[in-house]
């Protein structure tokens, strides 16, 4: 079997048996393609490659200034792949058993205050079709704590405005119902006035947020781009991306007493450990409040 054949079989395995999202699968395959380049350059084989060879491969990535977090992702991809080819009886040992992921530390995600979110919204020109759409997008990201891929894939058949919910298709095509605020509903309805005037391309009829000019679903890059522009226009110094509104959604809920299990459900996290990052943010917030308001800390 050729290396390409093995990779293609693995890709089908991730999709059909593991049920991973398209984005996760693409990330794994990108990392494996880096390994294939190394294997071919060193005249090695996936069937016989050793732990020492993988160490050399990872050392090369480290020398290219790949971040610890990205290194961890590559190692995760390698471990998953070699587990698969053992199951597939392509080889009978696992050279990744002794690989260790780099210590990435606890990096707290960027969170916006309510005032900063309002500042970003205030710079949007809502007299235009695109401005009305972008306001609705940001309001929905923050109101529902969505991933950007969940936002761009939102369909009319997912909207239950009378009940105050939307259906979200998350990682691995898992579905969840998320409450949506009255403000977000109002902003989406304002956008729909403009959307009805757009020539929608075939296959995009059910997509809520489309390009005003091209009539098809927005790309994630487009959403990243305009959010970054609005943040700069609002003089926000933080690194703002669509995911920051998801972090802010969770953090603001926790600060106001929401149960972490509820937040886990709203975010679509499979494990509670993923959601617990927000308890660290909450402690940071509490410390800042104490430092700012405790009489012993006042100058």
PyMOL commands that set and color helices and strands:
alter all, ss='L'
color gray80, all
select helices_A, chain A and resi 3-16+22-41+51-63+68-87+114-122+129-144+148-152+156-158+171-173+182-195+220-233+242-255+260-267+272-275+277-293+295-297
alter helices_A, ss='H'
color red, helices_A
select strands_A, chain A and resi 159-160+165-169+175-179
alter strands_A, ss='S'
color yellow, strands_A
deselect
rebuild
show_as cartoon
